[in-house]
Structures are given as structure tokens and as C-alpha cells.
Amino acid sequence: MTTSDTIKQPNHILTSRFTLSALEKNIIYVVLGQLQKVMTKDMNQDFKEQKIVIKLKLLDNNRNYSRIKKAIKSLSSKQVEFEMNIPNGNKADKIQDCVTSLVSGLTYERNSEYVYFWVPSSACRFFCYIGGGYTRFQKTIALSLTKNASKCMYEFCCRWIDKGGYQCSIEEFRLLMNTGSKYKQISHLRARLLEDSKQELKNKADIFFDYSLKKKGKSYHSISFKFHRNTEIKDKYNGVKSEQYIFIYNFLNRFFSNQMDSKALHYSESIAESGKTDDAYYRFLRLDDDFTMGRKTKDDIKNLLKAVILKELGA
């Protein structure tokens, strides 16, 4: 992974009390990526409003501005409540309770490839203050995860990977994952959050987890995690541009849906390993334009990919 693919996320973001869709999560990842240079451990930093520029393709393979606009508007309407840990040089750290809106000022020029908005100064403190601790993770991987639960669990794994494991009560875990009213039954928590995200991380991420549920009397009370580095994924994409890899994966996923199998991921990894991401990126851009303009159907492109293009790209 290139250095620009590794982003720092303040730990209070994971524990803040708000819920996001998968697309909103991806917008947050892009914002974090663009604010890396202004992150600081100085709580007295004069945080200033920051302009964010996002390429539509990075968030939606079809450049669906309406969908992206809806997600950004949703973020702008959210009031985020979070606690910041402020070390004061003594044994007891100070805790500051904060509330802020995240983004504002959406701008889009018709037919443009980009969308613009602003992060207010109060939200910059939310995104940029790392004095209370932060977690590093791979932006490319976080963006490629399709399930919101997987994204949350990936952040969770990256935070505690150096400790090897983590244990807490099930209620504490629900709070960490911001499950709200979802997954009230332990069977739902296990199947829809834990098992689904475990499988997706195993297939796509550099870190994954195992877990065990423990009972107190007749009811499940606590959960233990063990974290593993995924040697099959780690360092596979050295020198690969994250934006290109994400586009390639999202493009292929339209024709080889990951709801059916993992072909899109397999093809993307093979292209990355063969060093042909540049070729794939520009060829897929042309195919995407052909599809958007109606010059080729979905079946035309899928057949062309299977018969010719993927073989030429080493997939």
C-alpha cells in the first residue's frame, strides 16, 4: 500500500454516538484522507473550515450524483455527539463532551466529475484532533467493503490489532457498533453483524477476527475477540493507486456481483498483482462510457470481459 492509502482516524469517531449508511461511511473516509495533513495532537489548535473535493466515481461507479447528494445532505443534518480524551499531563485525563454537525455547503456543477462541500471548523476538531489516540487503517480496503457492519468491524480490528484481542460485555459491544435497535436477538447479532463482517474481512481486508460468545447463567453476557493479520491480503497492492483499484473493483462488481460469488474481488486482485491497474482503469473507463451512452449493453460488456479483456489483463 502507498503511504497515502493509510489514514489516521481519531478513536473518538468510532465511539461517537451516530449511525451512518455505507455510502456515508465512505464519504467520511474520503474526508479523513483529505484532512490528514491538518491532524494534530494540540487541542488548542485553531481549526479552520476545510473544503473537500470528491470525485463522483470514487463513491459511485455510475456517477449517481443524486445518490451522493442525498448522502451528503444526510451527513449535514446529523448532530454528532462525541467525547474527546484530552491528556493533561496528570494520571487523570480530561474528557470533553462535544456536539457538532459534520458538513455543509454542498456545491455541484452540472456534468462535472466532482462534488464540493465544506467541513465546519467545529467538525474539523472531530475529524482532526488525535491527541486522545487514533487508529491507522487502509483507506482502499475500508472503501471497498460493501457492508456497513464490515466497515465498523474493520475499524474495530485495526484499533486493537496490536493487543491481539479484546473482551467486553455484549451491551458495550452494541454501543461501540452503534447498533441502536438492530440485532436485539443474539442470533441476529451473530449472523448479520459478526458472521457477515467476519467473512467479508477475511476475503478483502488485511486484518480479520474470530470471536466467542460467553454465557452468564442462561444468557449470553460477554464477547471475546482475537485479531489476525491476513497474510493473503497484506502488501498485495504495493504501488497500486487506491482510486484506480476501487474503480476497477466497483466496475467489475456490476458484472460479477459479489452477492453471487467473489469473482469481482478475485479479478481485481489478479489485475493488481499483474501490475496492470493502469491499463484496466482506462479500458474500464471507456467501457463504462460505452455502457452509459448506450453503445454497449451489460451483456455485451460482460461477454467482452470474459472472452478477451480479463485474460489480457492477467486476471
C-alpha positions as a Markdown table, in Angstrom:
| # | Residue | x | y | z |
|---|---|---|---|---|
| 1 | Met | 0.0 | 0.0 | 0.0 |
| 2 | Thr | 1.2 | 3.5 | -0.7 |
| 3 | Thr | 1.5 | 5.9 | 2.3 |
| 4 | Ser | -1.5 | 7.9 | 1.0 |
| 5 | Asp | -3.6 | 4.8 | 1.4 |
| 6 | Thr | -3.0 | 4.7 | 5.1 |
| 7 | Ile | -5.2 | 7.1 | 7.1 |
| 8 | Lys | -5.4 | 8.0 | 10.7 |
| 9 | Gln | -8.8 | 8.1 | 12.4 |
| 10 | Pro | -9.3 | 9.7 | 15.8 |
| 11 | Asn | -10.5 | 7.0 | 18.2 |
| 12 | His | -13.5 | 9.1 | 19.4 |
| 13 | Ile | -15.0 | 8.7 | 15.9 |
| 14 | Leu | -15.5 | 5.0 | 16.4 |
| 15 | Thr | -17.2 | 5.6 | 19.8 |
| 16 | Ser | -19.2 | 8.6 | 18.8 |
| 17 | Arg | -23.0 | 8.3 | 19.0 |
| 18 | Phe | -24.3 | 8.4 | 15.5 |
| 19 | Thr | -25.2 | 5.9 | 12.7 |
| 20 | Leu | -24.1 | 6.1 | 9.1 |
| 21 | Ser | -25.0 | 4.3 | 5.9 |
| 22 | Ala | -22.2 | 2.5 | 3.9 |
| 23 | Leu | -22.1 | 5.4 | 1.5 |
| 24 | Glu | -21.9 | 8.0 | 4.3 |
| 25 | Lys | -19.1 | 6.0 | 5.8 |
| 26 | Asn | -17.2 | 6.2 | 2.5 |
| 27 | Ile | -17.7 | 9.9 | 2.4 |
| 28 | Ile | -16.2 | 10.1 | 5.9 |
| 29 | Tyr | -13.2 | 8.0 | 4.8 |
| 30 | Val | -12.5 | 10.4 | 1.9 |
| 31 | Val | -12.9 | 13.4 | 4.2 |
| 32 | Leu | -10.4 | 11.8 | 6.7 |
| 33 | Gly | -8.0 | 11.1 | 3.8 |
| 34 | Gln | -8.1 | 14.8 | 2.7 |
| 35 | Leu | -7.6 | 16.1 | 6.2 |
| 36 | Gln | -4.6 | 14.0 | 7.2 |
| 37 | Lys | -2.2 | 17.0 | 6.8 |
| 38 | Val | -4.1 | 19.1 | 9.3 |
| 39 | Met | -4.5 | 16.5 | 12.0 |
| 40 | Thr | -2.9 | 17.5 | 15.3 |
| 41 | Lys | -2.5 | 16.4 | 19.0 |
| 42 | Asp | -2.8 | 20.1 | 20.0 |
| 43 | Met | -6.3 | 20.7 | 21.5 |
| 44 | Asn | -5.7 | 24.5 | 21.3 |
| 45 | Gln | -5.2 | 24.3 | 17.5 |
| 46 | Asp | -7.2 | 27.0 | 15.7 |
| 47 | Phe | -9.2 | 24.6 | 13.4 |
| 48 | Lys | -10.4 | 26.3 | 10.3 |
| 49 | Glu | -13.2 | 25.3 | 7.8 |
| 50 | Gln | -11.9 | 22.9 | 5.2 |
| 51 | Lys | -13.0 | 22.5 | 1.6 |
| 52 | Ile | -13.5 | 18.9 | 0.4 |
| 53 | Val | -13.4 | 17.8 | -3.2 |
| 54 | Ile | -14.6 | 14.3 | -4.1 |
| 55 | Lys | -14.7 | 12.6 | -7.5 |
| 56 | Leu | -18.1 | 11.1 | -8.0 |
| 57 | Lys | -16.6 | 7.9 | -9.5 |
| 58 | Leu | -14.8 | 7.3 | -6.2 |
| 59 | Leu | -18.2 | 7.0 | -4.4 |
| 60 | Asp | -20.5 | 5.6 | -7.1 |
| 61 | Asn | -19.4 | 3.8 | -10.2 |
| 62 | Asn | -22.4 | 5.3 | -12.1 |
| 63 | Arg | -21.6 | 8.8 | -11.0 |
| 64 | Asn | -25.0 | 8.9 | -9.4 |
| 65 | Tyr | -25.0 | 12.5 | -8.1 |
| 66 | Ser | -28.5 | 12.3 | -6.7 |
| 67 | Arg | -27.5 | 9.3 | -4.5 |
| 68 | Ile | -24.3 | 11.1 | -3.4 |
| 69 | Lys | -26.2 | 14.4 | -2.8 |
| 70 | Lys | -28.7 | 12.5 | -0.6 |
| 71 | Ala | -25.9 | 11.0 | 1.5 |
| 72 | Ile | -24.1 | 14.4 | 1.9 |
| 73 | Lys | -27.3 | 16.1 | 2.9 |
| 74 | Ser | -27.9 | 13.3 | 5.4 |
| 75 | Leu | -24.5 | 13.9 | 6.9 |
| 76 | Ser | -25.1 | 17.7 | 7.1 |
| 77 | Ser | -28.3 | 17.1 | 9.0 |
| 78 | Lys | -26.7 | 14.8 | 11.6 |
| 79 | Gln | -25.7 | 16.3 | 15.0 |
| 80 | Val | -22.8 | 14.1 | 16.2 |
| 81 | Glu | -22.2 | 13.7 | 19.9 |
| 82 | Phe | -18.8 | 12.6 | 21.0 |
| 83 | Glu | -16.3 | 12.6 | 23.8 |
| 84 | Met | -12.7 | 13.6 | 23.4 |
| 85 | Asn | -9.9 | 12.4 | 25.7 |
| 86 | Ile | -7.6 | 15.3 | 26.4 |
| 87 | Pro | -4.3 | 14.2 | 28.2 |
| 88 | Asn | -3.4 | 16.9 | 30.8 |
| 89 | Gly | -0.1 | 15.6 | 32.0 |
| 90 | Asn | -1.5 | 14.0 | 35.1 |
| 91 | Lys | -2.8 | 10.5 | 35.7 |
| 92 | Ala | -6.4 | 11.5 | 35.2 |
| 93 | Asp | -7.2 | 12.7 | 31.7 |
| 94 | Lys | -9.8 | 15.3 | 31.0 |
| 95 | Ile | -12.9 | 14.3 | 29.0 |
| 96 | Gln | -14.6 | 17.0 | 26.8 |
| 97 | Asp | -18.2 | 16.4 | 25.6 |
| 98 | Cys | -18.9 | 17.8 | 22.2 |
| 99 | Val | -21.7 | 18.1 | 19.7 |
| 100 | Thr | -21.3 | 19.2 | 16.0 |
| 101 | Ser | -22.7 | 18.9 | 12.5 |
| 102 | Leu | -20.3 | 17.3 | 10.1 |
| 103 | Val | -20.5 | 19.0 | 6.7 |
| 104 | Ser | -22.2 | 22.0 | 4.9 |
| 105 | Gly | -22.3 | 24.0 | 1.7 |
| 106 | Leu | -22.8 | 21.3 | -1.0 |
| 107 | Thr | -21.9 | 22.5 | -4.5 |
| 108 | Tyr | -22.1 | 20.7 | -7.8 |
| 109 | Glu | -21.7 | 22.0 | -11.3 |
| 110 | Arg | -23.9 | 20.1 | -13.8 |
| 111 | Asn | -22.0 | 17.4 | -15.7 |
| 112 | Ser | -18.9 | 17.9 | -13.5 |
| 113 | Glu | -17.0 | 14.9 | -12.3 |
| 114 | Tyr | -16.6 | 16.4 | -8.8 |
| 115 | Val | -18.7 | 17.4 | -5.9 |
| 116 | Tyr | -17.6 | 20.0 | -3.3 |
| 117 | Phe | -18.6 | 20.7 | 0.3 |
| 118 | Trp | -17.2 | 22.2 | 3.5 |
| 119 | Val | -16.2 | 20.7 | 6.9 |
| 120 | Pro | -17.0 | 23.4 | 9.5 |
| 121 | Ser | -14.3 | 24.4 | 12.0 |
| 122 | Ser | -16.2 | 22.6 | 14.9 |
| 123 | Ala | -16.3 | 19.4 | 12.8 |
| 124 | Cys | -12.6 | 19.7 | 12.0 |
| 125 | Arg | -11.9 | 19.2 | 15.6 |
| 126 | Phe | -14.0 | 16.0 | 15.4 |
| 127 | Phe | -12.0 | 14.8 | 12.3 |
| 128 | Cys | -8.6 | 16.1 | 13.1 |
| 129 | Tyr | -7.9 | 16.0 | 16.9 |
| 130 | Ile | -5.8 | 12.9 | 17.5 |
| 131 | Gly | -4.4 | 13.8 | 21.0 |
| 132 | Gly | -6.7 | 11.2 | 22.6 |
| 133 | Gly | -5.4 | 8.4 | 20.4 |
| 134 | Tyr | -6.0 | 7.3 | 16.8 |
| 135 | Thr | -6.2 | 4.2 | 14.7 |
| 136 | Arg | -4.5 | 3.6 | 11.4 |
| 137 | Phe | -6.2 | 1.6 | 8.6 |
| 138 | Gln | -6.1 | 1.2 | 4.8 |
| 139 | Lys | -8.4 | 3.6 | 3.1 |
| 140 | Thr | -8.6 | 1.4 | -0.1 |
| 141 | Ile | -9.8 | -1.6 | 2.0 |
| 142 | Ala | -12.2 | 0.4 | 4.1 |
| 143 | Leu | -13.8 | 1.9 | 0.9 |
| 144 | Ser | -14.1 | -1.5 | -0.8 |
| 145 | Leu | -16.0 | -3.1 | 2.0 |
| 146 | Thr | -19.7 | -3.2 | 1.0 |
| 147 | Lys | -21.4 | -3.7 | 4.3 |
| 148 | Asn | -21.6 | -1.0 | 6.9 |
| 149 | Ala | -21.0 | -3.6 | 9.7 |
| 150 | Ser | -17.8 | -4.8 | 8.0 |
| 151 | Lys | -16.5 | -1.2 | 7.9 |
| 152 | Cys | -17.2 | -0.7 | 11.6 |
| 153 | Met | -15.6 | -4.1 | 12.4 |
| 154 | Tyr | -12.6 | -3.3 | 10.3 |
| 155 | Glu | -12.0 | -0.1 | 12.2 |
| 156 | Phe | -12.5 | -2.0 | 15.5 |
| 157 | Cys | -10.0 | -4.7 | 14.4 |
| 158 | Cys | -7.4 | -2.1 | 13.4 |
| 159 | Arg | -7.7 | -0.3 | 16.7 |
| 160 | Trp | -7.0 | -3.4 | 18.8 |
| 161 | Ile | -4.8 | -5.5 | 16.5 |
| 162 | Asp | -1.6 | -4.7 | 18.4 |
| 163 | Lys | -3.2 | -6.1 | 21.6 |
| 164 | Gly | -4.1 | -9.3 | 19.8 |
| 165 | Gly | -7.6 | -9.4 | 21.3 |
| 166 | Tyr | -10.4 | -7.6 | 23.1 |
| 167 | Gln | -13.1 | -8.6 | 25.5 |
| 168 | Cys | -16.2 | -6.6 | 26.6 |
| 169 | Ser | -19.8 | -7.1 | 27.6 |
| 170 | Ile | -22.3 | -7.6 | 24.7 |
| 171 | Glu | -24.0 | -4.3 | 25.7 |
| 172 | Glu | -20.7 | -2.5 | 25.5 |
| 173 | Phe | -20.1 | -4.0 | 22.1 |
| 174 | Arg | -23.5 | -2.9 | 20.9 |
| 175 | Leu | -22.7 | 0.7 | 22.0 |
| 176 | Leu | -19.3 | 0.5 | 20.2 |
| 177 | Met | -21.0 | -0.6 | 17.0 |
| 178 | Asn | -23.9 | 1.9 | 17.3 |
| 179 | Thr | -26.4 | -0.9 | 16.7 |
| 180 | Gly | -29.3 | 1.0 | 18.2 |
| 181 | Ser | -32.5 | -1.1 | 17.9 |
| 182 | Lys | -30.9 | -3.5 | 15.5 |
| 183 | Tyr | -29.6 | -7.0 | 16.4 |
| 184 | Lys | -31.6 | -7.2 | 19.7 |
| 185 | Gln | -31.6 | -11.0 | 19.4 |
| 186 | Ile | -28.2 | -12.7 | 19.9 |
| 187 | Ser | -28.8 | -14.8 | 16.8 |
| 188 | His | -29.2 | -11.7 | 14.7 |
| 189 | Leu | -26.1 | -10.1 | 16.2 |
| 190 | Arg | -24.2 | -13.2 | 15.4 |
| 191 | Ala | -25.5 | -13.9 | 11.9 |
| 192 | Arg | -25.9 | -10.4 | 10.5 |
| 193 | Leu | -23.2 | -8.4 | 12.1 |
| 194 | Leu | -20.4 | -10.8 | 13.3 |
| 195 | Glu | -20.5 | -13.6 | 10.7 |
| 196 | Asp | -21.2 | -11.4 | 7.7 |
| 197 | Ser | -18.4 | -8.9 | 8.5 |
| 198 | Lys | -16.0 | -11.7 | 9.5 |
| 199 | Gln | -16.4 | -13.3 | 6.1 |
| 200 | Glu | -16.0 | -10.1 | 4.2 |
| 201 | Leu | -12.9 | -9.0 | 6.1 |
| 202 | Lys | -11.4 | -12.5 | 5.6 |
| 203 | Asn | -11.9 | -12.1 | 1.8 |
| 204 | Lys | -11.0 | -8.4 | 1.4 |
| 205 | Ala | -9.1 | -7.0 | 4.4 |
| 206 | Asp | -5.6 | -7.1 | 5.8 |
| 207 | Ile | -7.0 | -7.8 | 9.2 |
| 208 | Phe | -9.8 | -10.1 | 10.3 |
| 209 | Phe | -11.2 | -11.6 | 13.5 |
| 210 | Asp | -12.5 | -14.6 | 15.4 |
| 211 | Tyr | -14.9 | -14.3 | 18.3 |
| 212 | Ser | -16.6 | -16.3 | 21.0 |
| 213 | Leu | -19.8 | -15.5 | 23.0 |
| 214 | Lys | -19.8 | -16.3 | 26.7 |
| 215 | Lys | -22.8 | -17.0 | 28.9 |
| 216 | Lys | -23.6 | -15.8 | 32.4 |
| 217 | Gly | -26.3 | -18.2 | 33.6 |
| 218 | Lys | -28.6 | -18.9 | 30.7 |
| 219 | Ser | -28.0 | -15.7 | 28.8 |
| 220 | Tyr | -25.0 | -14.5 | 26.7 |
| 221 | His | -23.2 | -11.8 | 28.6 |
| 222 | Ser | -19.8 | -11.1 | 27.0 |
| 223 | Ile | -17.9 | -11.4 | 23.8 |
| 224 | Ser | -14.2 | -12.1 | 23.2 |
| 225 | Phe | -12.3 | -11.2 | 20.0 |
| 226 | Lys | -9.0 | -12.5 | 18.6 |
| 227 | Phe | -7.5 | -10.5 | 15.7 |
| 228 | His | -5.3 | -11.8 | 12.9 |
| 229 | Arg | -3.3 | -10.3 | 10.1 |
| 230 | Asn | -4.4 | -11.6 | 6.8 |
| 231 | Thr | -1.2 | -12.7 | 5.1 |
| 232 | Glu | -3.1 | -13.4 | 1.8 |
| 233 | Ile | -4.1 | -9.8 | 1.5 |
| 234 | Lys | -1.3 | -7.8 | 3.2 |
| 235 | Asp | 1.0 | -6.0 | 0.9 |
| 236 | Lys | -0.7 | -7.3 | -2.2 |
| 237 | Tyr | -1.3 | -3.9 | -3.7 |
| 238 | Asn | 2.1 | -2.2 | -3.3 |
| 239 | Gly | 2.2 | 0.8 | -5.7 |
| 240 | Val | -1.5 | 0.4 | -6.7 |
| 241 | Lys | -3.4 | 3.7 | -6.7 |
| 242 | Ser | -6.4 | 3.4 | -4.4 |
| 243 | Glu | -8.7 | 5.3 | -6.6 |
| 244 | Gln | -7.9 | 3.1 | -9.6 |
| 245 | Tyr | -8.3 | -0.1 | -7.6 |
| 246 | Ile | -11.6 | 1.0 | -6.1 |
| 247 | Phe | -12.9 | 1.9 | -9.6 |
| 248 | Ile | -11.8 | -1.4 | -11.1 |
| 249 | Tyr | -13.4 | -3.4 | -8.3 |
| 250 | Asn | -16.7 | -1.5 | -8.4 |
| 251 | Phe | -16.8 | -1.7 | -12.2 |
| 252 | Leu | -16.3 | -5.5 | -12.2 |
| 253 | Asn | -18.8 | -5.9 | -9.3 |
| 254 | Arg | -21.5 | -4.6 | -11.6 |
| 255 | Phe | -20.9 | -7.5 | -14.0 |
| 256 | Phe | -19.8 | -10.2 | -11.5 |
| 257 | Ser | -21.9 | -9.2 | -8.4 |
| 258 | Asn | -20.4 | -10.1 | -5.0 |
| 259 | Gln | -23.9 | -11.2 | -4.0 |
| 260 | Met | -23.4 | -14.2 | -6.1 |
| 261 | Asp | -19.6 | -15.0 | -5.7 |
| 262 | Ser | -16.2 | -13.4 | -5.2 |
| 263 | Lys | -15.2 | -13.1 | -8.9 |
| 264 | Ala | -15.0 | -9.3 | -8.9 |
| 265 | Leu | -12.6 | -9.4 | -5.9 |
| 266 | His | -10.6 | -12.2 | -7.5 |
| 267 | Tyr | -10.3 | -10.4 | -10.8 |
| 268 | Ser | -9.4 | -7.1 | -9.1 |
| 269 | Glu | -6.6 | -8.8 | -7.1 |
| 270 | Ser | -5.3 | -10.6 | -10.1 |
| 271 | Ile | -5.1 | -7.3 | -12.1 |
| 272 | Ala | -3.3 | -5.6 | -9.1 |
| 273 | Glu | -0.8 | -8.5 | -8.8 |
| 274 | Ser | -0.1 | -8.4 | -12.6 |
| 275 | Gly | 0.8 | -4.7 | -12.4 |
| 276 | Lys | -1.9 | -3.8 | -15.0 |
| 277 | Thr | -4.1 | -1.5 | -12.9 |
| 278 | Asp | -3.4 | 1.5 | -15.2 |
| 279 | Asp | -4.4 | -0.5 | -18.3 |
| 280 | Ala | -7.5 | -1.9 | -16.6 |
| 281 | Tyr | -8.5 | 1.5 | -15.3 |
| 282 | Tyr | -8.5 | 3.3 | -18.7 |
| 283 | Arg | -10.1 | 0.4 | -20.5 |
| 284 | Phe | -12.9 | 0.1 | -18.0 |
| 285 | Leu | -13.4 | 3.9 | -18.2 |
| 286 | Arg | -14.1 | 3.5 | -21.9 |
| 287 | Leu | -16.4 | 0.6 | -21.4 |
| 288 | Asp | -18.2 | 2.5 | -18.7 |
| 289 | Asp | -18.8 | 5.4 | -21.1 |
| 290 | Asp | -20.0 | 2.9 | -23.8 |
| 291 | Phe | -22.5 | 1.5 | -21.3 |
| 292 | Thr | -23.6 | 4.9 | -20.1 |
| 293 | Met | -24.1 | 6.2 | -23.6 |
| 294 | Gly | -26.0 | 3.0 | -24.6 |
| 295 | Arg | -23.4 | 1.9 | -27.2 |
| 296 | Lys | -23.0 | -1.4 | -25.3 |
| 297 | Thr | -25.3 | -3.5 | -23.2 |
| 298 | Lys | -24.4 | -5.1 | -19.9 |
| 299 | Asp | -24.3 | -8.5 | -21.6 |
| 300 | Asp | -22.1 | -7.1 | -24.3 |
| 301 | Ile | -19.5 | -5.9 | -21.8 |
| 302 | Lys | -19.7 | -9.0 | -19.6 |
| 303 | Asn | -19.0 | -11.2 | -22.6 |
| 304 | Leu | -16.2 | -9.0 | -23.8 |
| 305 | Leu | -14.6 | -9.1 | -20.3 |
| 306 | Lys | -14.8 | -12.9 | -20.1 |
| 307 | Ala | -13.7 | -13.6 | -23.6 |
| 308 | Val | -10.9 | -11.1 | -24.1 |
| 309 | Ile | -10.2 | -8.3 | -21.7 |
| 310 | Leu | -9.7 | -10.1 | -18.4 |
| 311 | Lys | -7.3 | -12.6 | -20.0 |
| 312 | Glu | -5.2 | -9.7 | -21.5 |
| 313 | Leu | -5.1 | -8.1 | -18.0 |
| 314 | Gly | -3.8 | -11.2 | -16.4 |
| 315 | Ala | -7.0 | -11.9 | -14.4 |
